[in-house]
Amino acid sequence: MSDEPYGPGERAERRRRRRARRRRRGETGRRRGVYFLPQLFTTANLFFGFFTIVQAQAGHYDRAALGIVLAGVCDALDGRIARLARATSRFGSEYDSLADVVSFGLAPALLAFHAGHLEGFRRTGLAIAFLYVVCAALRLARFNVSPSRYRGRFEGLPSPAAAGMIASTQWFVSFLRENEVPVAVPEPLVAAGVAAVGLLMVSAIPYRSFKEVDLRHSYRGIVAMVVALIVIVQEPSVSFFAIGALYVASGPVEWLWRRASGRPLEEVPPPVSPEARPEASA
């Protein structure tokens, strides 16, 4: 009779179980790391929004504009990384929306308020800046609960594009002044521009999303991206402003053209609720 508590077969089985537990712990750690990676980019997005607010209040308007652009880069990366890593979650979606309210709602409104000297309008200037913040928050809330009616389109101007328009305008004005071009943007024009961009966010005007563009299998898409990068590198202040202005104007222009020519966009069928299904009422 052997003095060992386990036989050879039992010892092998225990070793197999320990190895399986270690593999499960390693896989769980990797999944947690992948899940955490998109949240890092969302946190960076939030940081750059906070950075923009601090720099705008300190009078460093070009740095504040840079913060908005960097926040937009982080916002574009966190969603793509989450989808590629299959780490999307309800928590990540809610956290991203909260960060976007700061980076693309509050931060650009404060930049426009201080750089555009809207404080000269007193209560009216404050109301216009607040209108922009409210429109950005409503735009983000609508995006979370209601998909666009049109395939391949956003419904309303995306909040990152609206914030980028304000940031690129600041850079463009600084570029003109650095090159000794006398330019003085009237405060009423700034107020009207901020209000217009804000209202475009909550409008029903469709804007191209470009999310379905697959650069891996599109030769024209790759060429277009290379050309765009070359143009942007030549003079970023002018290029960003021109691209932003064209995109902001593209929505209303295309919408009016389609209405005049009778060429409506393809609508996405609305989702069927469980109550509306035939088997639910049977």
N, C-alpha and C positions, 0 to 999 in steps of 0.2 A: 504493500500500500504506500503511495507517494505522500510525502509531507507537504508538497506544494498545494496551495489552495485552488489553483486553476490548472486545467489540463492544457496541452499544446493548442488544441482547437479553440478553447475559450480565450487563451491569451491572444491568439491571432485576431479573434473577433473583437476584443477590446481595443487592440491597436488600430483596427480598421475603423472603429467608431470614433476614436480620438482624432484620427486623420480627417474623417468626415466633418467633425465639429470644427477643427481648425480651418478647413476649406470654407465652411459656411460663414465663420467669423471673418475670414479674409474677403469673401464676396460681399458680405454686409458692409464692411469698411469701405470697399471700393464703391459700392452703390451710394453710400452716404457721401463720399468725396465727390462723385459725379453730381449728386443732387445739390451739393453745396456750391459747386462752381458757378452756376448761373446766378446764384444769390450774391456772389462776390461782385459780378458785373453790375447787378442792380444796385448794390451798395455804392459802387463807384459812381454810378449815375446820380444817386442821391447826394453823394459828396460834392460832385461838380455843380449840382444845383445850389447847394449851400455855399460853395465857393463863389458862384456868380452873384449871389445875394450880398455876400460880404464885400466883394470887389465893387459892385455897383454902388453900395452905400459909401464906400471909401473914395469914390470918384475915379476908379480905374476901369473905365468903360470897355476898353479893348480886351483887358483880361477877363472881364465879366462875359464878354461875347465868346471868348475862347472857352470858358467854362461850359456854356450852352452847347457849343459844338462837340466838346469832349463827352458831355452827358449824352448827346445824340448817338455818338459812336458806341458808348457802353450800352445804351438802350437797344441798338440794333444787334449787338453781339449776344446779349443775355438770352433773348428769345431763340436765336439760331442755335446757340450752344445747347439750350435746354431741349430743343427738338432733335438735334443730332444725337445727343446723349440719352434721349428718351427719359428725360428727367423733368418733364412738365408736371406742374401740380397746381392745385387751387391756391395754395399759399403763395407760390411764386407769382402767379397772376395778380393776386391782390397786392402783394408787396411791390411789384413792378408798377402798378397803377398809382399807388401812393407816392412812389418816388417820382413818377412822371408829373404828378400834380405840382410837386416842388420845382423840378427841373424845367418843365415846359409850360407851367402855369404861373407860379409865383415869381420865379427868377426872371423870365423875360419881361414880365409886367413891371418889376422894380427897375430893371435896366432901362426900359422905355420911359418910366416915370422920372428917373434921375437924369439920364443922358438927354432925353427930349425936353427936359425942363417943364414937365407937366405940372409941377408944383405951383407954377405961375398961375394956373387956372384955379388953384385952391380946391374947393370941393368938387368942381367939375373934373379936374385932372385926376383927383383921387378916385372918383366914380368911374372914369374911363379905364384906369389901371385895374380897378377891381372887376369891372365888366370882363376884361380879358381873362382874369383868373377864374371867374365863374364859368365863362365859356369853355375854357380848357378843362375844368373839372367835369362839366356836363358832357363834353365830347368824350372824355375817357370813360365816364360811367356808361354812356350809350354804347360805346365800342365793346364794353364788357358784357352787356346784357342783350344787345341786339346786333346781329350781323348785318352787313351791308345788303341792300336789296339787289345790287348789281354784281355780276361775276367779275372778279379781278379789279374791283374798285373799292375805295374807301367812301363812306358816306360823310361828307364834310371834309374840310381841310384837316389833315392829321396834325396833332399838337406838336410833334417834333418839327414838322415843316414850318408851322407858324412861328415857333420859337426861333428856328434857324433863320427865318426871314428878318426878325428883329435883330438877331446877332449880326447877320451879314450886312444889314443896313448900317449898323454902327461901324463896322469895319470899312465899308465903302466910303462913308463920310470922312472917316479918319484918313483914308488913302487920298482923298481929294485935297484935304487940308495939308497933308504932308507934302503934296506935290504943288503947293502954292496955288491951288484953285480956290478962289474965294467962294465959299458955300455957307449959307446960313439957312438951316431948315426951319421954317416957321413952326411955332408951337401948334397952331391949329392943324397944320398938315400932319404933324406927328400924332396928334390926338385922333384925327380922322383915320389915319393908317392903322393905329393900334385897335381902334374900334372895329374897322372893317375886317382885319385879320381875325379878331376874336369872333365876330359874327359868322365868318366863313367856316369856322370850326363847328358851329352848331347848325349850319345850314344842311340842306339835303342834296347839295351839289356833289356829284360823284367826282372823285379824284383817282387817278391811276395809282395802284398799289405797288407794282413791280415785284411783288413777292413771288409770283409764279414764274419769273424769269430764271431759267436754268442756264447758268453760264458754263456749266461743264459740258453741255451738248449744243451750245449755240455759238457758232463762229462769229455771227454778226454781233451778238451780245458782248463777246470778249473784245472785239475790235472797238465797239462803242465805248466800253469801259476804259480801254487804253487811251483812246482819243480824249475822253473826258478828263482822265488823270493828267494828261499832258497839258490840256488847257488850264486846269485848276492850278497846276504847279507854276505856270508862267506868272500869274498874278492872282493869288488866292482871294484877295479882298474884292477884286472886280468879278472874278469867276463865280464865287459863291453868291454874290448879290445877283448876278445875271441869272444863274440857275434857279435861285430861290424865287425871283420875280417871275420867271417864265412858268415855274410850277404852280405858283399861287394863281397866276392869271389863266393857266391852262384849264382849270376846272370850269369857271364861268364861261370862258370862250367856247369850249367843247360842248357844254350844256346848251348854250344858245344856238350853236351850229346844228346840233342834233334836233333841237326843237324846230328850227327853221326848215331843215331838210327832211324831217320826218323819218329819222333813223334812230329809233330808241335803242338803248342798251339792253343786253340780255339780262333778264331778271332771274334771280335765284329763287327756286320754289320755297315758300315758307315752310319751316319745320312743322310736322304734324304732331300736335300734343296727344298724350295718351287718351284724354277724354274724347278727342275727336275721331279716334280710330273706330272702325266698325265693330271690332271684337270687344271694345271697351263698353259700347252701348248695348251689346247683345244680352 
